[in-house]
């Protein structure tokens, strides 16, 4: 596993996955809503009925005021009270059912969206996944999916209910008297001015907040996954400082968002005051002119006052709506990424030999890490890449595996350029195994069958024996059925790498690239793991990025790299006799001076 040790100042800006525009995000939402018409219509109708039942109370209170003003008796009061109680019960029931339907609609859409996002991320080209890093990917499939899901559950019902309440309450005002309705409309310009002030300022803040959270996740994940390396180089304080900086940046953006929102809320309160004063003043003159009753003005005032809650609710959830919208745009950006171009193989590779010609590479605008490298690996040959850290071994291995596209040069498998093969075909024929292995949650047998789902238990045991893992698997509580991974039986680093080697054998690639695949094992188990790797790759074209020079000793040919160039090529014995760079590395490794 490669751990970044540079400081924040020297780290280049990481390229992130795309973020959808507002139009693209709404298009995606419309597609999802149209896909569930019955559920959407039922939810809206139920919430509308609940809102209508809630409007009965102000109307009936206005009626009660007129009845009392006209000298009505106790029976009139009882009738109003009964109607109010019935309306309240109906409204409560319908509100509960409607909220559940809205939440169910939202969860259905989120579940479908989550599947599409995961499908897209799992099928990203390997080079793209390496370029954007784990932080942005985890933030989208984790934080952003959770934010959208919570938004639909928490905000969805309130937003739908509040929106319907505003529309139907406004209609109720005009039903009482059109002049009272116009008086309430006076508040709309004030609301619009507040929104026009807030919206263009808030959207960029929420987008920045989601990006800051992704950068924070990247810093956390990178430090945790490379914890042993960080401790070995005593870089704890530097990484903690980087995490603090990313966390502080995310916190500062959140504080700015909240400060902006409070200023928007004060503008909304101003609009409420304007509207209520207008309704009461117009009502006073209308009653004085005997054009409406006191009860009608009372109902109008209550209706407009009732708007405070839904409008306030919309304003209060607007923060969540913006945050949910920002996360939704990030998910939509992944979903709407174009699929990689389909490549039709013109012909099959003639053999599993690799030919790397005039390979030059640099990362983005960084320095050149490989310069005019030529390397041919014959079918079935085992070649070891050795050299100091930073020599370009891992980059060359990634290019040979088809994961990294070189800046210049070509890579051919059996005489066929890798750019002329579909990625699925490359992955079937070439397998890259690094020290960064993963144990999937589930039974050990399920973990192994990821490489070949139809394999039987007998074959699994044969493969485990080949990589010298059968003895410890038999010692597990339930053998192949033992659950491993998170919150289950924890495998050691050496055992996890043996399982990865077993999966490699089951996948049966023609070419294997081992990028320091045995580096995590301790000294006691290193030799055993190297033997397992040799057994797993026997007969296959193999390139080994050698962490231990004993791996180079076992190779058919050793390629020595320095500063992005090949400086020596030969067998272990030949290079020792040449008394060159490899001889120096071997002396350092063995502690000899001869």
KOLKOL-154144 format. One line per 3 residues: number of its first residue (from 0); their letters; for each residue x, z, y of C-alpha. Coordinates in Angstrom, 3 decimals, always signed. Layout:
N
NUM> a> X,Z,Y  ...
***
This chain:
594
0> xxx> +0.000,+0.000,+0.000  +1.290,-0.882,+3.460  +0.865,+1.751,+6.136
3> xxx> +1.147,+0.960,+9.836  +3.615,+3.310,+11.476  +3.755,+1.814,+14.958
6> xxx> +2.503,+3.672,+17.981  -0.747,+2.782,+19.663  +1.087,+1.106,+22.520
9> xxx> +2.866,-1.365,+20.262  -0.135,-2.132,+18.052  -1.631,-5.565,+18.749
12> xxx> -5.303,-5.860,+19.506  -7.134,-6.305,+16.220  -9.404,-9.299,+15.825
15> xxx> -12.915,-8.114,+14.999  -15.806,-9.763,+13.228  -18.244,-11.598,+15.538
18> xxx> -21.132,-9.945,+17.397  -24.400,-11.873,+17.733  -25.941,-12.677,+21.098
21> xxx> -29.330,-11.223,+22.066  -31.012,-14.530,+21.227  -29.380,-14.703,+17.801
24> xxx> -30.301,-11.079,+17.084  -33.968,-11.620,+17.995  -34.037,-14.790,+15.898
27> xxx> -32.820,-12.814,+12.900  -35.432,-10.085,+13.497  -38.224,-12.667,+13.780
30> xxx> -37.143,-14.185,+10.489  -37.238,-10.788,+8.796  -40.628,-9.851,+10.328
33> xxx> -42.158,-13.185,+9.359  -40.993,-12.547,+5.830  -43.344,-9.520,+5.556
36> xxx> -46.516,-10.616,+7.411  -49.052,-8.401,+5.609  -47.069,-5.206,+6.112
39> xxx> -46.338,-5.993,+9.775  -49.979,-6.820,+10.616  -51.313,-3.741,+8.798
42> xxx> -48.846,-1.486,+10.644  -49.745,-2.925,+14.081  -53.528,-2.775,+13.445
45> xxx> -53.321,+0.836,+12.231  -51.216,+1.926,+15.223  -53.597,+0.101,+17.599
48> xxx> -56.590,+1.890,+16.070  -54.776,+5.238,+16.384  -53.998,+4.494,+20.044
51> xxx> -57.613,+3.503,+20.727  -58.863,+6.757,+19.220  -56.459,+8.634,+21.481
54> xxx> -58.010,+7.025,+24.581  -61.393,+8.566,+23.845  -60.408,+11.987,+25.237
57> xxx> -59.805,+11.009,+28.918  -62.953,+8.874,+28.953  -65.113,+11.669,+27.517
60> xxx> -63.621,+14.226,+29.933  -64.640,+11.931,+32.789  -68.121,+11.752,+31.315
63> xxx> -68.191,+15.540,+31.080  -67.212,+15.873,+34.750  -70.107,+13.603,+35.773
66> xxx> -72.545,+15.464,+33.523  -71.544,+18.823,+34.994  -71.704,+17.356,+38.489
69> xxx> -75.220,+16.060,+37.735  -76.394,+19.413,+36.317  -76.167,+18.584,+32.609
72> xxx> -77.028,+21.222,+29.989  -75.096,+22.788,+27.107  -76.062,+20.066,+24.641
75> xxx> -74.215,+17.497,+26.732  -71.085,+19.629,+26.628  -71.388,+20.114,+22.859
78> xxx> -71.777,+16.367,+22.344  -68.591,+15.686,+24.321  -66.673,+18.368,+22.409
81> xxx> -67.793,+16.976,+19.030  -66.730,+13.475,+20.029  -63.360,+14.805,+21.235
84> xxx> -62.755,+16.648,+17.951  -63.678,+13.622,+15.830  -61.493,+11.311,+17.952
87> xxx> -58.565,+13.742,+17.699  -58.841,+13.924,+13.893  -59.135,+10.147,+13.521
90> xxx> -56.231,+9.596,+15.919  -54.013,+12.077,+14.025  -54.748,+10.512,+10.639
93> xxx> -54.260,+6.945,+11.842  -51.086,+7.906,+13.733  -49.588,+9.403,+10.570
96> xxx> -50.527,+6.398,+8.442  -49.377,+3.968,+11.123  -46.022,+5.729,+11.566
99> xxx> -45.462,+5.605,+7.817  -46.275,+1.885,+7.759  -43.945,+1.149,+10.682
102> xxx> -41.170,+3.158,+9.026  -41.778,+1.369,+5.727  -41.657,-1.999,+7.485
105> xxx> -38.409,-1.029,+9.161  -36.843,+0.277,+5.955  -37.836,-2.891,+4.110
108> xxx> -36.170,-5.009,+6.786  -33.084,-2.775,+6.885  -32.755,-2.898,+3.085
111> xxx> -32.874,-6.690,+3.168  -30.442,-6.776,+6.101  -28.063,-4.402,+4.325
114> xxx> -28.050,-6.665,+1.263  -27.278,-9.711,+3.393  -24.478,-7.918,+5.258
117> xxx> -22.894,-6.621,+2.043  -23.183,-10.045,+0.430  -21.466,-11.611,+3.425
120> xxx> -18.684,-9.010,+3.649  -17.998,-9.091,-0.090  -17.689,-12.876,+0.080
123> xxx> -15.473,-12.996,+3.153  -12.276,-14.941,+2.601  -9.539,-12.499,+1.647
126> xxx> -7.474,-13.546,+4.656  -10.361,-12.669,+6.980  -10.780,-9.228,+5.396
129> xxx> -7.062,-8.549,+5.796  -7.105,-9.724,+9.412  -10.039,-7.624,+10.663
132> xxx> -9.016,-4.518,+8.732  -11.082,-1.855,+7.012  -12.198,-0.040,+10.167
135> xxx> -14.463,-2.802,+11.490  -15.863,-3.590,+8.034  -16.627,+0.056,+7.232
138> xxx> -18.109,+0.633,+10.671  -20.555,-2.241,+10.172  -21.670,-1.555,+6.617
141> xxx> -21.638,+2.197,+7.281  -22.208,+3.347,+10.868  -24.137,+0.283,+12.035
144> xxx> -26.433,+0.098,+9.006  -27.149,+3.839,+9.366  -27.815,+3.452,+13.091
147> xxx> -30.297,+0.598,+12.531  -31.986,+2.457,+9.673  -32.336,+5.646,+11.728
150> xxx> -33.547,+3.576,+14.657  -36.381,+2.061,+12.643  -37.392,+5.417,+11.164
153> xxx> -37.072,+7.534,+14.316  -37.612,+5.067,+17.140  -39.793,+2.404,+15.515
156> xxx> -43.074,+4.343,+15.252  -42.659,+5.875,+18.717  -41.783,+2.552,+20.337
159> xxx> -44.746,+0.735,+18.744  -47.137,+3.587,+19.554  -45.903,+3.881,+23.133
162> xxx> -46.072,+0.134,+23.708  -49.662,-0.050,+22.436  -50.578,+3.037,+24.468
165> xxx> -49.315,+1.431,+27.682  -51.274,-1.784,+27.057  -54.529,-0.132,+25.988
168> xxx> -54.386,+2.583,+28.644  -53.874,-0.072,+31.313  -56.905,-1.884,+29.930
171> xxx> -58.859,+1.391,+30.098  -57.979,+1.816,+33.781  -59.360,-1.617,+34.611
174> xxx> -62.433,-0.930,+32.467  -63.237,+2.108,+34.635  -62.852,+0.156,+37.871
177> xxx> -60.686,-2.806,+38.715  -59.598,-1.196,+41.985  -58.363,+1.894,+40.141
180> xxx> -56.518,-0.422,+37.776  -54.834,-2.203,+40.682  -53.827,+1.167,+42.123
183> xxx> -52.020,+1.994,+38.884  -50.336,-1.427,+38.897  -48.565,-0.434,+42.144
186> xxx> -46.128,+1.548,+39.984  -45.016,-1.538,+38.020  -42.581,-2.893,+40.656
189> xxx> -40.850,+0.497,+40.743  -40.485,+0.467,+36.937  -39.216,-3.126,+37.011
192> xxx> -36.654,-2.288,+39.673  -35.414,+0.589,+37.547  -35.147,-1.619,+34.459
195> xxx> -33.420,-4.423,+36.371  -30.892,-1.878,+37.585  -30.372,-0.343,+34.136
198> xxx> -30.439,-3.187,+31.625  -27.485,-5.283,+32.824  -25.394,-2.145,+33.210
201> xxx> -26.292,-0.478,+29.898  -25.905,-3.325,+27.368  -22.118,-3.688,+27.847
204> xxx> -21.711,+0.087,+27.570  -23.531,+0.213,+24.222  -21.517,-2.721,+22.909
207> xxx> -18.300,-0.964,+23.981  -19.520,+2.242,+22.319  -19.970,+0.516,+18.936
210> xxx> -16.541,-1.144,+19.205  -14.945,+2.192,+20.131  -16.549,+3.791,+17.082
213> xxx> -15.161,+1.001,+14.900  -11.665,+1.536,+16.311  -12.004,+5.268,+15.683
216> xxx> -13.023,+4.572,+12.061  -10.046,+2.246,+11.640  -7.632,+4.930,+12.875
219> xxx> -9.169,+7.564,+10.588  -9.246,+5.350,+7.495  -5.703,+4.089,+8.031
222> xxx> -4.300,+7.606,+8.377  -6.238,+9.010,+5.418  -5.390,+6.152,+3.077
225> xxx> -1.716,+6.351,+4.028  -1.612,+10.161,+4.110  +1.302,+10.454,+1.689
228> xxx> +3.409,+7.943,+3.615  +2.505,+9.604,+6.912  +3.649,+12.978,+5.581
231> xxx> +6.799,+11.484,+4.038  +7.880,+10.069,+7.407  +6.664,+13.178,+9.279
234> xxx> +4.328,+11.096,+11.408  +1.386,+13.524,+11.333  +1.520,+14.263,+15.050
237> xxx> +1.721,+10.571,+15.977  -1.294,+9.658,+13.837  -3.269,+12.683,+15.019
240> xxx> -2.512,+11.624,+18.588  -3.750,+8.111,+17.824  -6.969,+9.475,+16.289
243> xxx> -7.400,+11.750,+19.310  -6.968,+8.794,+21.651  -9.513,+6.653,+19.773
246> xxx> -11.962,+9.579,+19.550  -11.538,+10.357,+23.242  -12.182,+6.717,+24.112
249> xxx> -15.408,+6.737,+22.061  -16.464,+10.042,+23.630  -15.814,+8.817,+27.170
252> xxx> -17.931,+5.719,+26.606  -20.765,+7.885,+25.233  -20.582,+10.143,+28.292
255> xxx> -20.740,+7.117,+30.587  -23.800,+5.860,+28.694  -25.572,+9.218,+29.089
258> xxx> -24.740,+9.422,+32.801  -26.147,+5.935,+33.321  -29.290,+6.848,+31.394
261> xxx> -30.005,+9.965,+33.489  -29.867,+7.868,+36.646  -32.340,+5.452,+35.075
264> xxx> -34.676,+8.339,+34.155  -34.795,+9.515,+37.804  -35.912,+6.035,+38.872
267> xxx> -38.672,+6.151,+36.252  -39.903,+9.519,+37.572  -40.103,+7.988,+41.030
270> xxx> -42.332,+5.195,+39.685  -44.655,+7.716,+38.012  -45.089,+9.609,+41.265
273> xxx> -45.894,+6.400,+43.176  -48.540,+5.321,+40.651  -50.340,+8.669,+40.371
276> xxx> -50.502,+9.130,+44.141  -51.913,+5.598,+44.487  -54.650,+6.217,+41.872
279> xxx> -55.710,+9.522,+43.483  -55.768,+8.073,+47.006  -57.767,+4.976,+46.016
282> xxx> -60.101,+7.150,+43.946  -60.699,+9.450,+46.921  -61.789,+6.541,+49.124
285> xxx> -63.920,+4.985,+46.387  -65.745,+8.259,+45.734  -66.163,+8.783,+49.461
288> xxx> -67.749,+5.308,+49.671  -69.945,+6.142,+46.663  -68.474,+3.188,+44.730
291> xxx> -67.339,+5.222,+41.678  -68.088,+8.657,+40.326  -65.830,+11.680,+40.372
294> xxx> -65.763,+11.471,+36.572  -64.461,+7.917,+36.695  -61.643,+8.894,+39.057
297> xxx> -60.900,+11.910,+36.853  -60.680,+9.665,+33.802  -58.490,+7.189,+35.721
300> xxx> -56.105,+9.937,+36.810  -55.968,+11.256,+33.244  -55.365,+7.738,+31.925
303> xxx> -52.502,+7.162,+34.340  -51.123,+10.621,+33.655  -51.404,+9.781,+29.980
306> xxx> -49.095,+6.849,+30.649  -46.341,+9.338,+31.516  -45.838,+10.218,+27.847
309> xxx> -45.669,+6.677,+26.407  -43.659,+5.369,+29.362  -41.427,+8.417,+29.228
312> xxx> -41.255,+7.997,+25.482  -40.198,+4.374,+25.852  -37.603,+5.421,+28.405
315> xxx> -36.339,+8.298,+26.296  -36.040,+6.106,+23.196  -34.513,+3.310,+25.240
318> xxx> -31.145,+4.938,+24.694  -31.711,+4.736,+20.950  -33.159,+1.228,+21.249
321> xxx> -30.038,+0.028,+23.072  -27.748,+1.709,+20.557  -29.788,+0.315,+17.650
324> xxx> -29.748,-3.098,+19.314  -25.962,-2.988,+19.657  -25.593,-2.126,+15.958
327> xxx> -28.156,-4.765,+15.013  -26.192,-7.378,+16.974  -23.032,-6.436,+15.047
330> xxx> -24.884,-6.776,+11.730  -26.477,-10.052,+12.829  -23.016,-11.303,+13.775
333> xxx> -21.878,-10.781,+10.171  -25.050,-12.233,+8.615  -24.866,-15.363,+10.757
336> xxx> -21.191,-16.040,+10.098  -20.832,-19.546,+8.672  -19.988,-19.743,+4.997
339> xxx> -16.450,-20.902,+4.222  -16.282,-24.683,+3.871  -16.879,-25.881,+0.353
342> xxx> -13.795,-27.433,-1.170  -14.152,-29.853,-4.050  -11.180,-29.807,-6.401
345> xxx> -9.804,-33.324,-6.614  -7.973,-32.556,-9.857  -7.024,-29.580,-11.974
348> xxx> -3.514,-28.126,-11.791  -1.307,-29.619,-14.474  +0.283,-26.269,-15.361
351> xxx> +0.597,-22.692,-14.009  +3.823,-23.384,-12.137  +4.078,-22.472,-8.446
354> xxx> +5.918,-24.456,-5.794  +6.327,-23.069,-2.263  +7.857,-25.648,+0.055
357> xxx> +9.270,-25.085,+3.567  +7.169,-21.958,+4.140  +7.256,-20.572,+7.682
360> xxx> +4.906,-17.855,+8.878  +4.142,-15.568,+11.783  +1.196,-13.225,+12.376
363> xxx> -0.823,-14.305,+15.427  +1.632,-14.359,+18.354  +4.173,-12.079,+16.682
366> xxx> +7.716,-12.891,+15.601  +8.491,-15.229,+12.719  +8.483,-13.287,+9.439
369> xxx> +9.310,-16.185,+7.093  +11.580,-19.101,+7.963  +11.722,-22.341,+5.964
372> xxx> +11.413,-20.690,+2.547  +11.520,-22.821,-0.609  +10.682,-21.248,-3.976
375> xxx> +9.709,-22.802,-7.312  +8.449,-20.659,-10.196  +8.269,-22.426,-13.543
378> xxx> +5.262,-21.933,-15.864  +5.619,-18.602,-17.647  +8.682,-17.597,-15.612
381> xxx> +9.043,-14.065,-14.237  +10.603,-13.947,-10.756  +11.405,-10.751,-8.851
384> xxx> +11.499,-10.622,-5.045  +13.858,-7.985,-3.717  +15.114,-7.051,-0.286
387> xxx> +14.981,-4.381,+2.371  +11.724,-3.351,+4.005  +10.607,-6.060,+6.422
390> xxx> +12.441,-8.831,+4.590  +9.172,-10.779,+4.134  +8.543,-10.093,+0.413
393> xxx> +4.891,-9.030,+0.745  +4.086,-11.885,+3.115  +5.603,-14.407,+0.724
396> xxx> +3.642,-12.850,-2.151  +0.396,-13.105,-0.153  +1.082,-16.767,+0.604
399> xxx> +1.865,-17.481,-3.045  -1.439,-15.841,-4.024  -3.399,-17.969,-1.550
402> xxx> -4.502,-14.929,+0.460  -2.428,-15.779,+3.532  -2.391,-19.311,+4.919
405> xxx> +1.189,-20.081,+6.016  +1.857,-21.216,+9.576  +3.749,-24.146,+8.099
408> xxx> +4.567,-25.419,+4.639  +2.623,-25.948,+1.426  +1.861,-23.987,-1.735
411> xxx> +1.144,-25.964,-4.905  -0.179,-24.746,-8.232  +0.580,-27.188,-11.022
414> xxx> +1.184,-29.895,-8.419  -2.126,-29.289,-6.570  -2.092,-27.958,-2.989
417> xxx> -3.974,-24.650,-2.811  -5.866,-25.922,+0.246  -7.424,-28.509,-2.068
420> xxx> -8.823,-25.875,-4.461  -11.982,-23.799,-3.958  -11.215,-20.134,-3.307
423> xxx> -13.144,-19.144,-6.440  -10.847,-21.413,-8.452  -7.753,-19.914,-6.815
426> xxx> -8.970,-16.386,-7.571  -9.664,-17.365,-11.190  -6.186,-18.804,-11.674
429> xxx> -4.081,-16.471,-9.457  -4.391,-12.688,-9.397  -2.702,-10.423,-6.858
432> xxx> -2.268,-6.793,-7.886  -0.878,-4.361,-5.319  -0.219,-0.638,-5.411
435> xxx> -3.474,-0.219,-3.485  -5.788,-0.029,-6.514  -9.359,+1.230,-6.567
438> xxx> -11.342,+3.049,-9.239  -15.023,+2.168,-8.973  -17.710,+4.798,-9.463
441> xxx> -19.344,+4.603,-12.888  -18.222,+4.796,-16.475  -14.693,+3.709,-17.349
444> xxx> -16.138,+0.900,-19.464  -18.176,-0.378,-16.488  -15.049,-0.265,-14.347
447> xxx> -13.164,-2.404,-16.861  -16.050,-4.844,-17.377  -15.955,-5.781,-13.711
450> xxx> -13.275,-8.272,-14.783  -15.263,-9.606,-17.762  -18.864,-8.346,-18.068
453> xxx> -19.531,-9.658,-21.601  -16.566,-8.008,-23.330  -17.240,-5.582,-26.217
456> xxx> -15.803,-2.092,-26.700  -13.350,-3.274,-29.337  -11.730,-5.673,-26.907
459> xxx> -11.593,-2.949,-24.257  -9.670,-0.672,-26.617  -7.267,-3.504,-27.490
462> xxx> -6.561,-4.169,-23.829  -6.104,-0.454,-23.107  -3.599,-0.274,-25.973
465> xxx> -1.725,-3.252,-24.522  -1.172,-1.394,-21.228  -0.468,+1.914,-23.050
468> xxx> -3.635,+3.599,-21.732  -5.599,+4.053,-24.970  -4.163,+7.508,-25.781
471> xxx> -5.264,+9.211,-22.570  -8.616,+7.374,-22.528  -9.332,+8.721,-26.032
474> xxx> -8.577,+12.201,-24.702  -11.259,+11.919,-22.010  -14.447,+13.964,-22.589
477> xxx> -16.567,+10.893,-23.375  -13.922,+8.227,-23.886  -14.971,+4.886,-22.389
480> xxx> -18.278,+6.418,-21.263  -16.547,+9.019,-19.073  -17.662,+8.683,-15.468
483> xxx> -14.793,+8.088,-13.047  -14.460,+7.568,-9.308  -15.887,+9.660,-6.493
486> xxx> -17.517,+12.957,-7.548  -16.486,+12.309,-11.158  -13.356,+12.477,-13.313
489> xxx> -10.356,+11.745,-11.101  -7.678,+9.488,-12.515  -4.031,+9.935,-11.598
492> xxx> -2.271,+7.211,-9.616  -0.513,+6.018,-12.774  -3.771,+5.960,-14.776
495> xxx> -5.570,+4.052,-12.012  -2.818,+1.416,-12.037  -3.043,+1.118,-15.827
498> xxx> -6.796,+0.477,-15.472  -6.030,-2.158,-12.831  -3.564,-3.790,-15.246
501> xxx> -6.220,-3.702,-17.981  -8.677,-5.458,-15.663  -5.978,-8.047,-14.963
504> xxx> -5.604,-8.760,-18.693  -9.389,-9.102,-19.050  -9.536,-11.480,-16.072
507> xxx> -6.836,-13.554,-17.804  -5.308,-15.400,-14.803  -2.594,-18.006,-15.243
510> xxx> -0.466,-16.619,-12.395  +0.076,-12.963,-11.503  +1.546,-11.577,-8.285
513> xxx> +2.571,-7.915,-8.535  +3.123,-6.555,-5.037  +4.869,-3.244,-5.731
516> xxx> +2.118,-2.565,-8.266  +4.058,+0.259,-9.942  +5.354,+1.894,-6.773
519> xxx> +2.882,+4.819,-6.768  +3.984,+6.208,-10.102  +6.363,+9.138,-10.129
522> xxx> +9.828,+8.742,-11.584  +8.753,+10.200,-14.951  +6.011,+7.605,-15.480
525> xxx> +7.569,+4.670,-13.640  +9.335,+3.209,-16.680  +6.152,+3.496,-18.769
528> xxx> +4.108,+1.754,-16.088  +6.699,-1.015,-15.716  +6.482,-1.630,-19.454
531> xxx> +2.679,-1.783,-19.194  +2.963,-4.327,-16.362  +5.407,-6.386,-18.420
534> xxx> +2.996,-6.401,-21.375  +0.039,-7.350,-19.155  +1.921,-10.290,-17.640
537> xxx> +3.688,-11.495,-20.770  +3.459,-15.282,-20.986  +2.045,-15.657,-17.468
540> xxx> +3.756,-17.086,-14.427  +4.685,-13.894,-12.566  +6.095,-12.968,-9.170
543> xxx> +7.070,-9.317,-8.814  +7.697,-7.696,-5.435  +10.170,-5.208,-6.838
546> xxx> +10.012,-1.662,-5.533  +12.339,-0.511,-8.295  +15.332,-2.684,-9.114
549> xxx> +14.777,-2.062,-12.827  +11.903,-4.542,-12.420  +14.387,-7.102,-11.097
552> xxx> +16.699,-6.362,-14.022  +13.931,-7.415,-16.441  +13.068,-10.617,-14.543
555> xxx> +14.141,-14.114,-15.569  +15.288,-14.769,-12.027  +15.883,-12.605,-8.944
558> xxx> +15.218,-13.864,-5.413  +16.910,-11.823,-2.693  +15.307,-11.946,+0.763
561> xxx> +16.631,-10.850,+4.116  +15.059,-11.316,+7.560  +12.465,-13.768,+6.276
564> xxx> +14.902,-16.008,+4.380  +16.067,-16.368,+0.798  +19.739,-15.451,+0.739
567> xxx> +20.468,-15.257,-3.015  +18.912,-16.567,-6.231  +20.003,-15.935,-9.798
570> xxx> +19.682,-13.666,-12.804  +20.425,-9.964,-12.571  +23.797,-10.442,-14.245
573> xxx> +24.746,-13.455,-12.138  +23.926,-11.738,-8.862  +25.855,-8.596,-9.779
576> xxx> +28.868,-10.749,-10.548  +28.490,-12.601,-7.233  +29.182,-9.331,-5.372
579> xxx> +26.695,-10.217,-2.599  +23.575,-8.707,-1.073  +21.948,-7.956,-4.435
582> xxx> +25.106,-6.194,-5.621  +24.887,-3.945,-2.532  +21.208,-3.177,-3.203
585> xxx> +21.969,-2.366,-6.836  +24.773,+0.001,-5.858  +22.462,+1.784,-3.436
588> xxx> +19.780,+2.000,-6.121  +22.006,+3.283,-8.930  +24.349,+5.342,-6.760
591> xxx> +27.427,+3.570,-8.125  +30.380,+2.182,-6.187  +31.653,-0.285,-8.766
***
